[in-house]
Amino acid sequence: MDVIKVITEEVPQIIVTGIVGPQGPGVQWRGAWDSETEYAPNDVVGYMGKTWITEEGCIGKEPGVDPEWELFMDVGDIDGGSL
């Protein structure tokens, strides 16, 4: 592990770098959730102001209700929900 100390005029920062891990599978943005669309693993949808990801893939399963979907990001998580 390398430690790099960067000093700026405003705030000193310490940056820690390490070994880069393997590339993950990535995600696929599918737009607004649709009950008739078949979703594959790692598909991400928007529904009820939040984004959801499925690890298993599914069809007709509602984000936030059915366990096939996990919360990926809530708009409130970014900048106090101002987006």
C-alpha positions as CSV (number, residue, x, y, z in Angstrom):
1,M,0.0,0.0,0.0
2,D,1.3,3.4,-0.9
3,V,0.5,6.6,1.1
4,I,0.7,9.9,-0.7
5,K,0.4,13.1,1.2
6,V,-0.9,16.0,-0.9
7,I,-0.8,19.5,0.6
8,T,-2.9,22.1,-1.0
9,E,-3.3,25.7,0.0
10,E,-6.7,25.0,1.5
11,V,-6.7,21.5,3.1
12,P,-4.0,18.9,3.4
13,Q,-5.2,15.5,2.1
14,I,-3.9,12.0,2.6
15,I,-4.6,9.6,-0.3
16,V,-4.2,5.9,0.4
17,T,-3.8,3.7,-2.7
18,G,-3.7,-0.1,-2.8
19,I,-4.0,-3.0,-5.2
20,V,-6.7,-2.7,-7.7
21,G,-9.2,-5.5,-7.5
22,P,-10.9,-7.4,-10.3
23,Q,-13.5,-5.6,-12.5
24,G,-17.1,-6.2,-11.2
25,P,-19.9,-7.3,-13.5
26,G,-21.3,-3.7,-14.0
27,V,-24.9,-2.7,-14.1
28,Q,-27.4,-2.0,-16.9
29,W,-29.8,0.9,-16.6
30,R,-33.2,-0.2,-17.9
31,G,-35.2,3.0,-17.3
32,A,-38.5,3.1,-15.5
33,W,-39.7,-0.2,-14.0
34,D,-42.3,-2.0,-16.1
35,S,-44.2,-5.0,-14.7
36,E,-44.2,-6.7,-18.1
37,T,-40.4,-6.4,-18.8
38,E,-38.1,-9.3,-18.1
39,Y,-35.0,-8.1,-16.1
40,A,-31.6,-9.8,-16.0
41,P,-29.2,-9.9,-13.1
42,N,-27.6,-6.5,-12.4
43,D,-30.4,-4.6,-14.2
44,V,-31.2,-1.2,-12.5
45,V,-34.6,0.5,-12.8
46,G,-36.2,3.6,-11.5
47,Y,-39.4,3.2,-9.4
48,M,-41.2,5.5,-6.9
49,G,-38.3,8.0,-6.9
50,K,-35.6,5.5,-6.1
51,T,-33.4,3.2,-8.1
52,W,-33.4,-0.6,-7.6
53,I,-31.1,-3.4,-8.7
54,T,-31.9,-7.1,-9.2
55,E,-29.3,-9.8,-8.6
56,E,-31.3,-12.7,-9.8
57,G,-33.4,-11.3,-12.7
58,C,-37.1,-11.3,-12.6
59,I,-40.4,-10.4,-14.4
60,G,-43.5,-8.9,-12.8
61,K,-41.8,-8.5,-9.4
62,E,-42.3,-5.0,-7.9
63,P,-39.3,-3.1,-6.6
64,G,-39.6,-2.3,-2.9
65,V,-42.2,-5.1,-2.4
66,D,-40.6,-8.3,-3.8
67,P,-37.2,-9.5,-2.5
68,E,-35.8,-9.9,-6.0
69,W,-35.1,-6.1,-5.9
70,E,-32.6,-4.3,-3.6
71,L,-32.4,-0.6,-3.1
72,F,-29.6,0.7,-5.3
73,M,-29.8,4.4,-4.5
74,D,-32.4,6.8,-3.1
75,V,-32.4,10.4,-4.5
76,G,-32.4,11.6,-0.9
77,D,-28.9,10.0,-0.6
78,I,-27.5,12.6,-2.9
79,D,-27.1,16.3,-1.9
80,G,-30.0,16.1,0.6
81,G,-32.5,15.0,-2.1
82,S,-32.1,18.2,-4.2
83,L,-31.7,16.3,-7.5
